[in-house]
């Protein structure tokens, strides 16, 4: 099984690639029609949430640069 990869795009979506399943809060599965890569909306403007439809273009700003989280609290 391949490792799932999430890419936080600058000024855009979260791209998910690999072997994954997406479910709603009730555990119902979204039918992805065989897709192994897609974009998840993080701007809140998509009319196809939770999936990205490109509505963020020129409306959302975030420079995606990786950083280390602080240690987990005990």
Secondary structure as a PSIPRED ss2 file (coil, helix, strand):
# PSIPRED VFORMAT (PSIPRED V4.0)

   1 X C   1.000  0.000  0.000
   2 X C   1.000  0.000  0.000
   3 X C   1.000  0.000  0.000
   4 X C   1.000  0.000  0.000
   5 X E   0.000  0.000  1.000
   6 X E   0.000  0.000  1.000
   7 X E   0.000  0.000  1.000
   8 X E   0.000  0.000  1.000
   9 X C   1.000  0.000  0.000
  10 X C   1.000  0.000  0.000
  11 X C   1.000  0.000  0.000
  12 X C   1.000  0.000  0.000
  13 X C   1.000  0.000  0.000
  14 X E   0.000  0.000  1.000
  15 X E   0.000  0.000  1.000
  16 X E   0.000  0.000  1.000
  17 X E   0.000  0.000  1.000
  18 X C   1.000  0.000  0.000
  19 X C   1.000  0.000  0.000
  20 X C   1.000  0.000  0.000
  21 X C   1.000  0.000  0.000
  22 X C   1.000  0.000  0.000
  23 X E   0.000  0.000  1.000
  24 X C   1.000  0.000  0.000
  25 X C   1.000  0.000  0.000
  26 X C   1.000  0.000  0.000
  27 X C   1.000  0.000  0.000
  28 X C   1.000  0.000  0.000
  29 X E   0.000  0.000  1.000
  30 X C   1.000  0.000  0.000
  31 X C   1.000  0.000  0.000
  32 X C   1.000  0.000  0.000
  33 X C   1.000  0.000  0.000
  34 X C   1.000  0.000  0.000
  35 X C   1.000  0.000  0.000
  36 X C   1.000  0.000  0.000
  37 X E   0.000  0.000  1.000
  38 X E   0.000  0.000  1.000
  39 X E   0.000  0.000  1.000
  40 X E   0.000  0.000  1.000
  41 X C   1.000  0.000  0.000
  42 X C   1.000  0.000  0.000
  43 X C   1.000  0.000  0.000
  44 X C   1.000  0.000  0.000
  45 X C   1.000  0.000  0.000
  46 X C   1.000  0.000  0.000
  47 X C   1.000  0.000  0.000
  48 X C   1.000  0.000  0.000
  49 X C   1.000  0.000  0.000
  50 X C   1.000  0.000  0.000
  51 X E   0.000  0.000  1.000
  52 X C   1.000  0.000  0.000
  53 X C   1.000  0.000  0.000
  54 X C   1.000  0.000  0.000
  55 X C   1.000  0.000  0.000
  56 X C   1.000  0.000  0.000
  57 X C   1.000  0.000  0.000
  58 X C   1.000  0.000  0.000
  59 X C   1.000  0.000  0.000
  60 X C   1.000  0.000  0.000
  61 X C   1.000  0.000  0.000
  62 X C   1.000  0.000  0.000
  63 X C   1.000  0.000  0.000
  64 X C   1.000  0.000  0.000
  65 X C   1.000  0.000  0.000
  66 X C   1.000  0.000  0.000
  67 X C   1.000  0.000  0.000
  68 X C   1.000  0.000  0.000
  69 X C   1.000  0.000  0.000
  70 X C   1.000  0.000  0.000
  71 X C   1.000  0.000  0.000
  72 X C   1.000  0.000  0.000
  73 X C   1.000  0.000  0.000
  74 X C   1.000  0.000  0.000
